[in-house]
Amino acid sequence: MKELKKLLAQDHWVMPFLRQQKRGLWSSIVLGFMTTFAAAALMFISGYLISRSAQHPSNILLIYVPIVLTRGFGIARPVFRYVERLVSHNWVLRVVSKSRQRLYQSAAQSASSIRSRLQTGQVLGILAEDLEQLENLYLRTLFPLGAGMLLYLISSIGLGIFSWTFMLLWLLVLALILIVIPLASLTLNRAKVSRQKALQSALYTDATDAILGMQDWVLSGRQADLVAQEGKTMQKLSRVKGKLMAFGWWRDFTIQLLSLLLMVLIMIWATHQFGHNFLASNYIAAFTLAIIPLVDSFIAVNQGVSESSFYEDSIKRLNTLPEPSQNSTAGVKPQSTTVVFNQVSFAYGDKLVLNDLSFDLLAGQKMALLGPSGAGKTTILKLLAGDLQPTNGKVTLGGLNPNQLADELPKTMAVLDQQSYLFDTTIENNIRMGNLTASQVQVEQAVQQAGLADLVASLPQGYQTPMQEAGQRFSGGERQRFALARILLQDAPIVILDEPTVSLDPKTEAAVLTQIFTALKDRTIIWVTHHLTGIEAVDQIYFLNDGHFTMAGSPSELLAHSEAFKQLYAMDQF
Ligand SMILES: Nc1ncnc2c1ncn2[C@@H]1O[C@H](COP(=O)(O)OP(=O)(O)OP(=O)(O)O)[C@@H](O)[C@H]1O
């Protein structure tokens, strides 16, 4: 509980909503209280009525008034329940939908940094599990806890009017049910709950791995191993869940025993309190029966509090996500598209990847970035996109830090990477992602420039042909051309080519590269590549190794003066 309180103190996913939406929260709690109050009053009056009806009525009103009250509370109880459900669920759905919106905003504003910190399975876990847990936090813990505490307080005051000594006994037994048992079960279950959450999250990660790597499982003939591996996690999960359920059963059984004790105590107290009264038996029945709905409500509090450690992890994970910026993301439009790396160094922790690197690229120039795997090429691209900040030195785009561009960045820089993602929608929608306001003529021009006009014309549904998931409907080369058409429509002056042809055969690679460089002839290009195929199309080549450029120059200069380059070039032509 302490942990949860500490978490909530630093939280920006639950507390802000509770503060903003106080009215709905209090209405739900008060309506929850009124439901139980009406149920307890119904039982109280019914108990009185049943017992009183067995006696000789001295006055018909002694029967008639309780009958009317029984009807009244009988109607009030479901009405309060129904309204409480409407108000609380409406409140929760609103709050959770706002949280979900906030989650998408956070993910959209920092997509690349989230991707480097969380795996796909973890992101799915947050989307599917954690927000669901927030729903339970409100519905199963906060509302019952609020209503239960209100009942605890008011029933104690009510009893205190009759007898303060009995009120102390009542407070004590209820404190056992409402405070001691929930806190004890929270402590005893904490380890099991975190094990359950860890296993559930492992299932998400495993399922993502299984789906993304399905083909490799099948090709390696290890489908059975995959099923067995998932089965083991599920068995472990079912064992933990079984233990938690058994614990819950014993906890509820103990509470029922305490409730029985409470009923016996109230029966003894009512006998003692009203024993001298000729209506004694009626009051005993009334007070004893009224306990039943109260106990139900106290059990709900208990379950809710016992489960609260489920939410700790979810709140913790949600709070690891960056808070969406409330400021305008309009950004500053750069005056030029000149890219400058000025004495840039970058380290991941202690690992120095780039060491005092400088280069610049003017509008329309094209550079190729080569280097062995792990040399830091992708790191350079991330610095340029503003996803990383240099440890030393300066990266500027049109004189600005790339982060200053904010929403202007996609208008300034486009990326064509190894496998640009194509969505499960039509060809036209996929291309239009580059520019939603493009005219049909512009879409057709982009398709023409990307060398896809004949292919699209040959399809019976033309631009409306569904691409299928990840563009499976088309070959690798065709997929990269569609991605190129999208970029052409995006019309950004700088284009990053991150090994866009790496998965293609040499013939298709050469054809796609020609298409790319022809279509993007007016744009600034930074091309990360491992091959020298098509290298003649660039103005400058930079070889990155050990954090700095070991070779730099135009293709013709390097061919003329560098033996190493000549050898590499010859090997690639082979
Ligand atoms: N988030 C990270 N945390 C720690 N080290 C990292 C991180 N990202 C990359 N690295 C390391 O930094 C080095 C440079 O990585 P980078 O991805 O920039 O290389 P690269 O030249 O693009 O490699 P490749 O050609 O294989 O894609 C590598 O040794 C890599 O292991």
The ligand as a Gaussian input file, in Angstrom:
#p B3LYP/6-31G(d) Opt

LIG

0 1
 N       20.663000       1.903000     -27.746000
 C       21.915000       1.473000     -27.725000
 N       22.542000       1.241000     -26.556000
 C       23.823000       0.821000     -26.523000
 N       24.579000       0.596000     -27.614000
 C       24.008000       0.807000     -28.802000
 C       22.645000       1.253000     -28.924000
 N       22.363000       1.371000     -30.237000
 C       23.483000       1.021000     -30.911000
 N       24.454000       0.681000     -30.053000
 C       25.826000       0.262000     -30.412000
 O       26.440000       1.342000     -31.076000
 C       27.217000       0.860000     -32.164000
 C       26.782000       1.560000     -33.448000
 O       25.476000       1.122000     -33.759000
 P       24.763000       1.536000     -35.125000
 O       23.431000       0.891000     -35.125000
 O       24.824000       3.002000     -35.276000
 O       25.729000       0.830000     -36.190000
 P       25.546000       0.682000     -37.759000
 O       26.805000       1.178000     -38.359000
 O       24.285000       1.309000     -38.200000
 O       25.461000      -0.909000     -37.880000
 P       24.727000      -1.791000     -39.025000
 O       25.451000      -1.526000     -40.314000
 O       24.960000      -3.187000     -38.550000
 O       23.291000      -1.400000     -39.031000
 C       27.024000      -0.660000     -32.208000
 O       28.160000      -1.252000     -31.611000
 C       25.802000      -0.908000     -31.365000
 O       25.925000      -2.140000     -30.671000

